[in-house]
């Protein structure tokens, strides 16, 4: 018996908190759904849930201008650095605080994180 199943989509969960991110070509929207990221392909009418998950519900997403690096930060400040095209996690790190915003620089070499006690 073959048991090589692949998780493809998350059903039954609704969008809450977090921010929406458009892909650089404008054909897709990335949305946090709980502790996972769902990609809505606007051209082909398809959805895909990415194969990784944060520890808690996702609060912020940032996609590099070239569309190859995705940052996903949860409610407690734990972050995933992801190769978006290959759908793999490159690194885990913690900002040790609640992240209010995260953005890439226009050239995509750097990212800035807004932390605060608000």
Secondary structure, 3 states (H helix, E strand, C coil): CCCCCCCCCCCCCCCCCCCCEECCCCCEEEEEECCEEEEEECCCCEEEECCCCCCCCEEEEEECCCCCEEEEEECCCEEEEEECCCCEEEEEEECCCCEEEEEECCCCCCEEEEECCC
